[in-house]
Amino acid sequence: MSDWECEPSAAGRIASIRVRGFELLGGEAGPLDAEAVQWQVTLGDDRVRAEPARFELAQSMLWPFRCEPGMEVIVRGKDVMPLRSEAQLDLGRAFTARLSWPSSGVAVSIAWDELRLAKAALMLRSNPSRVELTIGPGNLRTTRPVSWWVEIRDGSRAQAIEVVDYDMAWPVRFEEEQVRLRRALGDMIVALEHGGSTSVPGLAAKPVIDIWVALRVSLREEDIQAMAAIGYQYLGESVLENQDFFVKQGAPVCNVHCYPAGDPEWDRHLRFRDWLRSHPDGAAAYAKLKRDLAMRFGADRLAYTEAKSDFIDAALASE
């Protein structure tokens, strides 16, 4: 059974969204344009997803969430409450905002499809009763040939984020996995690297082995089946454009990020890994940041990931 309830209203709006009986909205949510098509709403165990019933228009969306004393609104790891004036935030690579209500303990993350709203802006306003988040393109009538959506997720349904001391077994596990991956994908692989925090000696990390694979050509169905045969679940694009993502559960978990050879995201991730390896003071600061964020965000992985973005950008800019 879903913990979520949603009540529609007239003219394509949403009158109420509740999680575990707690009302999230401080007013109706809906497209800013009265002529815009209605929303389709899908409830899941840990999220509610809203999307246009048709997708000819890239609609701006207005979300008036209820406000209460001590409420947090966090964008890219920064608490922006209380808002002293209207604030417009360029989304850039950020794609989540996190809201938490102290009276109930409820915290949710709002995520939108950055790939299809790449030029969107997040406008924030507040008054004593509600916080307004407007998400949308600069031009209300911008046509786009693909659908898009907004999801509001309950981060507490996931397992709590755990940052642990460095484990010398992590590079050993990587070596074992890379042998299996090379057998499964064969000459599809142009390059294969151990990335993420577990690839940096001495660095505290989530116990997750991140493996970066550059591919000669796009994955075929037989490649996905070969990965399944060695225990990897295929999760598709998984937010980042051009990334094919696989997960293998275990202790530790293994994530495989597949990119086309030459993709700039491949270079960006490995540059940050190499920066951490060559800057011990920076690595120590990053470890402290991760432990602090794990305590702050609990199980909310979206908020945890976004809160690290400024540190990573600053590190890469310092090269």
Rosetta blueprint (number, residue, H / E / L):
1 M L
2 S L
3 D L
4 W E
5 E E
6 C E
7 E E
8 P E
9 S L
10 A H
11 A H
12 G H
13 R L
14 I E
15 A E
16 S E
17 I E
18 R E
19 V E
20 R L
21 G L
22 F E
23 E E
24 L L
25 L E
26 G L
27 G L
28 E L
29 A E
30 G E
31 P E
32 L L
33 D L
34 A L
35 E L
36 A L
37 V L
38 Q L
39 W E
40 Q E
41 V E
42 T E
43 L E
44 G L
45 D L
46 D L
47 R E
48 V E
49 R E
50 A E
51 E E
52 P E
53 A L
54 R L
55 F L
56 E L
57 L E
58 A L
59 Q L
60 S L
61 M E
62 L E
63 W E
64 P E
65 F E
66 R E
67 C L
68 E L
69 P L
70 G L
71 M L
72 E E
73 V E
74 I E
75 V E
76 R L
77 G L
78 K E
79 D E
80 V L
81 M L
82 P L
83 L L
84 R L
85 S L
86 E L
87 A E
88 Q E
89 L E
90 D E
91 L L
92 G L
93 R L
94 A L
95 F L
96 T E
97 A E
98 R E
99 L E
100 S E
101 W E
102 P L
103 S L
104 S L
105 G L
106 V E
107 A E
108 V E
109 S E
110 I E
111 A E
112 W E
113 D L
114 E L
115 L L
116 R L
117 L L
118 A L
119 K L
120 A L
121 A E
122 L E
123 M E
124 L E
125 R E
126 S E
127 N L
128 P L
129 S L
130 R E
131 V E
132 E E
133 L E
134 T E
135 I E
136 G E
137 P L
138 G L
139 N L
140 L L
141 R L
142 T L
143 T E
144 R L
145 P L
146 V L
147 S L
148 W L
149 W L
150 V E
151 E E
152 I E
153 R E
154 D E
155 G H
156 S H
157 R H
158 A L
159 Q L
160 A L
161 I L
162 E L
163 V L
164 V E
165 D L
166 Y L
167 D L
168 M L
169 A H
170 W H
171 P H
172 V H
173 R H
174 F H
175 E H
176 E H
177 E H
178 Q H
179 V H
180 R H
181 L H
182 R H
183 R H
184 A H
185 L H
186 G H
187 D H
188 M H
189 I E
190 V E
191 A E
192 L E
193 E E
194 H E
195 G E
196 G L
197 S H
198 T H
199 S H
200 V L
201 P L
202 G L
203 L L
204 A L
205 A E
206 K L
207 P L
208 V E
209 I E
210 D E
211 I E
212 W E
213 V E
214 A E
215 L E
216 R L
217 V L
218 S L
219 L L
220 R L
221 E H
222 E H
223 D H
224 I H
225 Q H
226 A H
227 M H
228 A H
229 A H
230 I L
231 G L
232 Y L
233 Q E
234 Y E
235 L L
236 G L
237 E L
238 S L
239 V L
240 L L
241 E L
242 N L
243 Q L
244 D E
245 F E
246 F E
247 V E
248 K E
249 Q L
250 G L
251 A L
252 P L
253 V E
254 C E
255 N E
256 V E
257 H E
258 C E
259 Y E
260 P E
261 A L
262 G L
263 D L
264 P H
265 E H
266 W H
267 D H
268 R H
269 H H
270 L H
271 R H
272 F H
273 R H
274 D H
275 W H
276 L H
277 R H
278 S H
279 H L
280 P H
281 D H
282 G H
283 A H
284 A H
285 A H
286 Y H
287 A H
288 K H
289 L H
290 K H
291 R H
292 D H
293 L H
294 A H
295 M H
296 R H
297 F H
298 G L
299 A L
300 D L
301 R H
302 L H
303 A H
304 Y H
305 T H
306 E H
307 A H
308 K L
309 S H
310 D H
311 F H
312 I H
313 D H
314 A H
315 A H
316 L H
317 A H
318 S L
319 E L
